[in-house]
């Protein structure tokens, strides 16, 4: 049975409608237009090159494996110290931050030690723009991504991605509805992290929820963007047409979150982030992801009913 909505929930709905309309306005101005992508070297191989395509094909699973291994390693480390941290939200937060930190550190080391493995710099340009410069090494990758970062672009792309994920969410809800009409009831449980935030008892200590928030708002965006948009997506572009690489990255990003009820919105988010990475660089993607998770985290605490139902 669904809980009746209160004024905070209606405030959330108003906020979402307002940000979605602003996002649609920016989308009509071509903010998420894919533009023309300029081939980059991947693991030192220029494209198209059959050797490079074979290498990138074989290495495509590597970033996801790195991410999962780091998260699993963090779980093993903290599992052995359960007597200190228990098994609740505090332990989950520490496990998340540890795994995310390990994954991010590993991929940053790849950036600096093996140029071309993780792509930070923009690679696409719109009509009339000069092609983005080719980075000379890993440090130059990060520098060029920093040069492309703009707060105004961050806000505009954030609003655009809100509009797109809301549209995907409505389409996915419609799909659920038609499945139900056919007698097929699909699982409608929110993500585990969402449920943990919503169910948190604020009369208890604040440390677990604050650390959990750091994992959601800072740790996850950095590690996930490095793995998916920084490494996985460029590897896919090394042997697949760009459009297929964008869609496949979005699907993989959604699957890793393990929530059927949020699959299409997450896939849309992951796919559009590929376009933003190509046009505005990886630091912009990390900023979008952080802002998206931060606002979501706030609303899950302020208006849990509406933010989990819509």
Backbone torsions as a table, in degrees:
resi	resn	phi	psi	omega
1	UNK	NA	128.5	-177.0
2	UNK	-78.8	141.6	179.8
3	UNK	-77.9	141.3	178.2
4	UNK	-62.4	143.9	-178.4
5	UNK	-82.3	142.4	176.8
6	UNK	-107.2	-173.2	-176.3
7	UNK	-64.6	-31.9	178.1
8	UNK	-66.7	-36.6	178.6
9	UNK	-66.1	-40.7	177.8
10	UNK	-69.2	-30.0	174.6
11	UNK	-64.9	-40.8	177.5
12	UNK	-62.2	-45.0	-179.6
13	UNK	-62.4	-41.1	177.6
14	UNK	-62.3	-43.1	178.3
15	UNK	-59.9	-46.4	-177.9
16	UNK	-64.3	-41.8	178.7
17	UNK	-64.2	-41.8	179.6
18	UNK	-64.2	-46.8	179.9
19	UNK	-67.5	-35.2	178.6
20	UNK	-65.1	-42.5	178.3
21	UNK	-63.9	-40.9	176.6
22	UNK	-63.5	-39.5	178.6
23	UNK	-64.5	-40.6	177.2
24	UNK	-61.7	-39.6	179.3
25	UNK	-60.0	-43.6	179.2
26	UNK	-71.6	-34.3	178.9
27	UNK	-63.7	-34.5	178.5
28	UNK	-69.0	-11.0	177.0
29	UNK	-102.8	18.2	171.6
30	UNK	77.0	21.5	-176.1
31	UNK	-64.0	-35.1	-179.5
32	UNK	-101.9	17.3	176.3
33	UNK	-63.8	131.9	-176.6
34	UNK	-60.1	-26.6	-177.1
35	UNK	60.4	-172.0	-178.9
36	UNK	-96.8	121.9	-180.0
37	UNK	-89.6	136.8	-179.2
38	UNK	-106.0	122.1	-175.3
39	UNK	-53.5	137.2	178.1
40	UNK	-115.9	159.0	172.8
41	UNK	-71.5	135.9	176.4
42	UNK	-121.0	119.3	-174.8
43	UNK	54.7	33.6	176.8
44	UNK	84.4	-2.0	-178.8
45	UNK	-100.9	130.7	174.5
46	UNK	-79.0	152.0	179.3
47	UNK	-111.3	144.8	-3.7
48	UNK	-82.8	143.7	-178.5
49	UNK	-159.7	121.9	-171.4
50	UNK	-63.0	-32.9	177.9
51	UNK	-67.3	-44.5	178.7
52	UNK	-63.6	-39.0	178.5
53	UNK	-64.1	-39.1	178.8
54	UNK	-66.2	-43.9	-179.8
55	UNK	-62.9	-46.9	-178.8
56	UNK	-66.2	-33.8	176.2
57	UNK	-62.8	-46.9	-177.6
58	UNK	-68.2	-31.8	-176.7
59	UNK	-92.2	-3.7	-176.6
60	UNK	-52.6	-41.0	-179.3
61	UNK	-73.2	-11.8	-171.8
62	UNK	-54.8	-49.7	-177.4
63	UNK	-62.6	-36.6	178.1
64	UNK	-69.4	-38.8	177.5
65	UNK	-62.9	-44.0	177.9
66	UNK	-57.9	-46.8	-179.3
67	UNK	-60.7	-48.4	-177.6
68	UNK	-67.2	-39.8	179.4
69	UNK	-63.9	-41.9	179.0
70	UNK	-64.3	-41.7	177.9
71	UNK	-66.2	-41.5	178.5
72	UNK	-66.1	-39.8	177.7
73	UNK	-61.6	-40.8	177.3
74	UNK	-62.7	-38.2	178.3
75	UNK	-64.1	-40.0	178.8
76	UNK	-67.2	-41.3	-179.7
77	UNK	-62.1	-48.4	-177.6
78	UNK	-76.6	-24.3	176.0
79	UNK	-63.5	-31.6	179.4
80	UNK	-78.8	-9.2	179.3
81	UNK	-118.0	29.7	-178.2
82	UNK	-59.4	-27.6	-179.8
83	UNK	-66.9	-22.5	-180.0
84	UNK	-89.6	-42.0	-171.8
85	UNK	-113.0	-6.9	-179.9
86	UNK	73.7	-157.3	-178.3
87	UNK	-128.0	10.9	-177.3
88	UNK	-86.4	-152.6	-175.5
89	UNK	-63.8	-37.5	179.7
90	UNK	-59.4	-46.1	179.0
91	UNK	-64.3	-41.0	178.4
92	UNK	-63.0	-40.4	179.5
93	UNK	-65.2	-44.4	179.5
94	UNK	-65.7	-38.9	177.5
95	UNK	-63.7	-44.2	179.1
96	UNK	-61.8	-48.6	-179.3
97	UNK	-62.8	-40.1	179.9
98	UNK	-65.1	-48.5	179.8
99	UNK	-63.9	-42.9	178.8
100	UNK	-64.5	-39.8	178.3
101	UNK	-64.6	-42.5	178.7
102	UNK	-63.5	-43.5	-179.7
103	UNK	-64.6	-44.9	-179.6
104	UNK	-63.8	-44.7	179.8
105	UNK	-62.0	-42.4	179.2
106	UNK	-60.2	-44.4	-177.1
107	UNK	-74.6	-28.5	174.0
108	UNK	-69.3	-39.0	175.7
109	UNK	-61.7	-42.2	175.6
110	UNK	-59.1	-42.2	-179.6
111	UNK	-57.1	-48.0	-173.8
112	UNK	-81.1	-34.8	-174.8
113	UNK	-87.5	-28.9	-177.5
114	UNK	-134.3	80.8	-178.8
115	UNK	-52.8	139.2	-178.8
116	UNK	97.3	-7.3	179.5
117	UNK	-84.2	-39.3	177.7
118	UNK	-121.5	123.9	-176.6
119	UNK	-99.5	118.1	178.1
120	UNK	-103.4	-38.2	-170.6
121	UNK	-76.4	152.3	175.1
122	UNK	-60.9	151.3	179.3
123	UNK	-132.6	-1.0	-177.5
124	UNK	-119.6	153.0	178.1
125	UNK	-141.4	148.3	177.3
126	UNK	-83.2	171.0	-178.8
127	UNK	-59.4	131.4	179.6
128	UNK	92.6	-13.8	177.8
129	UNK	-90.8	149.6	173.9
130	UNK	-74.4	148.0	177.6
131	UNK	-59.7	143.4	177.3
132	UNK	-60.5	147.3	179.8
133	UNK	-66.4	146.8	177.1
134	UNK	-79.7	124.0	179.2
135	UNK	-62.8	146.1	-179.9
136	UNK	-89.7	-27.2	179.0
137	UNK	-159.4	-175.0	-177.7
138	UNK	-63.2	-39.9	178.7
139	UNK	-64.1	-39.0	178.8
140	UNK	-67.0	-32.8	175.0
141	UNK	-54.7	-52.0	-176.8
142	UNK	-67.4	-38.9	-179.2
143	UNK	-63.2	-44.5	-179.6
144	UNK	-67.2	-35.1	175.4
145	UNK	-65.4	-37.2	177.3
146	UNK	-67.0	-38.7	178.4
147	UNK	-65.1	-31.1	-178.4
148	UNK	-82.5	-13.2	-175.9
149	UNK	-74.8	129.7	176.0
150	UNK	-137.0	134.7	178.8
151	UNK	-61.7	-40.5	179.8
152	UNK	-62.0	-41.3	177.5
153	UNK	-65.3	-40.1	178.6
154	UNK	-57.6	-47.4	-178.4
155	UNK	-66.2	-41.9	-179.8
156	UNK	-65.7	-43.9	179.8
157	UNK	-68.1	-34.9	176.4
158	UNK	-61.5	-47.4	179.1
159	UNK	-62.1	-39.5	179.1
160	UNK	-62.9	-42.7	-177.2
161	UNK	-71.9	-28.5	173.7
162	UNK	-62.2	-46.9	-179.7
163	UNK	-60.3	-42.9	-178.1
164	UNK	-69.3	-40.0	179.9
165	UNK	-70.6	-34.4	175.5
166	UNK	-64.7	-43.9	177.6
167	UNK	-60.8	-42.9	178.2
168	UNK	-64.8	-38.3	178.5
169	UNK	-63.8	-40.4	178.4
170	UNK	-66.2	-40.9	177.2
171	UNK	-62.4	-41.6	-179.1
172	UNK	-67.0	-36.8	175.7
173	UNK	-64.0	-39.5	178.0
174	UNK	-64.1	-39.8	176.3
175	UNK	-61.2	-44.6	177.0
176	UNK	-58.8	-41.9	-178.2
177	UNK	-63.1	-45.2	-179.8
178	UNK	-67.7	-34.9	175.4
179	UNK	-62.9	-40.8	179.3
180	UNK	-65.4	-37.6	177.0
181	UNK	-62.3	-30.2	179.8
182	UNK	-87.1	5.0	178.7
183	UNK	85.4	9.5	-179.8
184	UNK	-107.7	103.9	-179.3
185	UNK	-91.4	117.5	-178.2
186	UNK	-90.7	151.7	177.8
187	UNK	-58.9	134.9	-176.6
188	UNK	-125.1	28.2	179.6
189	UNK	-79.8	139.0	176.4
190	UNK	-70.5	169.7	176.4
191	UNK	-58.4	152.0	-178.3
192	UNK	-58.8	-42.0	-178.9
193	UNK	-65.8	-35.7	178.1
194	UNK	-64.1	-45.5	-179.5
195	UNK	-63.0	-39.0	-179.9
196	UNK	-64.5	-40.4	179.1
197	UNK	-67.2	-45.9	-178.0
198	UNK	-64.4	-37.7	-176.1
199	UNK	-85.3	-0.3	-174.5
200	UNK	-66.4	136.9	179.4
201	UNK	-90.9	106.0	-175.9
202	UNK	-72.3	-6.8	175.5
203	UNK	-77.8	-11.9	178.2
204	UNK	-88.8	-165.8	-179.6
205	UNK	-66.3	149.7	-178.0
206	UNK	-87.7	-19.8	-174.8
207	UNK	-56.5	-45.0	-178.4
208	UNK	-61.0	-45.7	-177.1
209	UNK	-71.1	-32.7	178.3
210	UNK	-69.0	-43.5	177.7
211	UNK	-66.7	-37.6	177.0
212	UNK	-62.9	-39.7	176.9
213	UNK	-62.5	-40.7	177.5
214	UNK	-62.1	-39.1	178.8
215	UNK	-64.6	-41.5	-177.9
216	UNK	-73.1	-42.4	-170.6
217	UNK	-87.5	-31.5	-175.7
218	UNK	-114.6	-53.9	-174.9
219	UNK	-62.5	-51.7	-176.7
220	UNK	-62.6	-47.5	-179.9
221	UNK	-59.4	-41.6	-178.5
222	UNK	-65.8	-51.5	-176.1
223	UNK	-65.8	-43.6	-176.6
224	UNK	-69.9	-39.3	178.9
225	UNK	-68.1	-40.4	176.7
226	UNK	-61.0	-43.1	-176.7
227	UNK	-73.1	-47.7	-171.6
228	UNK	-87.8	-54.5	-178.1
229	UNK	-85.5	-27.1	-178.0
230	UNK	-81.1	-37.6	-174.1
231	UNK	-121.9	-49.1	-175.8
232	UNK	-62.4	-49.4	-178.9
233	UNK	-62.1	-48.6	176.4
234	UNK	-59.7	-35.6	177.1
235	UNK	-63.9	-42.5	178.5
236	UNK	-62.8	-39.5	178.4
237	UNK	-64.3	-18.9	179.5
238	UNK	-71.8	-19.1	-179.1
239	UNK	-138.6	-1.4	177.1
240	UNK	-123.1	153.7	169.5
241	UNK	-58.1	149.2	-173.0
242	UNK	-57.5	-42.3	-179.3
243	UNK	-59.3	-43.2	178.0
244	UNK	-65.1	-39.0	179.8
245	UNK	-63.2	-39.8	179.1
246	UNK	-62.7	-48.5	-178.1
247	UNK	-64.8	-44.8	-177.7
248	UNK	-65.2	-36.4	177.0
249	UNK	-64.8	-42.0	177.4
250	UNK	-61.9	-42.7	179.5
251	UNK	-64.1	-45.9	179.8
252	UNK	-62.3	-40.0	178.8
253	UNK	-62.3	-41.1	179.2
254	UNK	-68.1	-42.7	-178.2
255	UNK	-62.8	-36.5	-176.8
256	UNK	-66.5	-20.4	-180.0
257	UNK	-85.9	-12.8	170.9
258	UNK	63.2	34.5	179.7
259	UNK	-130.5	110.7	179.4
260	UNK	-67.1	-37.6	-176.8
261	UNK	-65.2	-23.1	-179.7
262	UNK	-111.9	15.0	-171.9
263	UNK	-59.7	-54.5	-174.6
264	UNK	-66.5	-43.7	175.7
265	UNK	-59.1	-40.6	178.9
266	UNK	-67.5	-39.2	178.2
267	UNK	-64.8	-40.9	177.6
268	UNK	-63.2	-43.6	178.1
269	UNK	-58.3	-50.0	-177.8
270	UNK	-63.9	-35.6	-179.4
271	UNK	-71.7	-46.4	-178.1
272	UNK	-66.1	-32.2	177.2
273	UNK	-61.3	-30.2	176.1
274	UNK	-62.8	-43.1	178.6
275	UNK	-63.5	-43.3	179.4
276	UNK	-66.5	-34.1	176.8
277	UNK	-63.3	-44.2	-179.4
278	UNK	-63.4	-39.0	-174.7
279	UNK	-87.9	-36.2	-170.9
280	UNK	-122.4	-3.8	176.3
281	UNK	93.5	164.4	-173.7
282	UNK	-71.3	-32.5	179.3
283	UNK	-63.5	-35.7	175.8
284	UNK	-64.7	-41.5	177.9
285	UNK	-62.0	-42.7	178.3
286	UNK	-62.2	-42.5	178.8
287	UNK	-62.8	-43.7	177.7
288	UNK	-59.4	-46.5	-177.8
289	UNK	-63.2	-43.0	178.0
290	UNK	-61.9	-47.0	-178.7
291	UNK	-64.5	-42.3	178.8
292	UNK	-60.2	-48.8	-178.5
293	UNK	-67.5	-36.4	-180.0
294	UNK	-64.0	-48.6	-179.7
295	UNK	-63.9	-41.1	178.1
296	UNK	-62.4	-43.3	179.8
297	UNK	-60.9	-42.5	178.8
298	UNK	-63.1	-47.7	-177.9
299	UNK	-67.6	-31.8	177.1
300	UNK	-62.9	-29.1	177.8
301	UNK	-87.6	-35.5	-176.2
302	UNK	-82.0	-43.8	-176.8
303	UNK	-133.6	69.5	-173.6
304	UNK	-63.4	-32.9	-177.2
305	UNK	-65.5	-54.4	-176.9
306	UNK	-69.9	-38.2	-174.9
307	UNK	-71.5	-17.6	175.8
308	UNK	-99.6	-20.1	-179.4
309	UNK	-88.8	-24.7	-174.2
310	UNK	-117.8	NA	NA
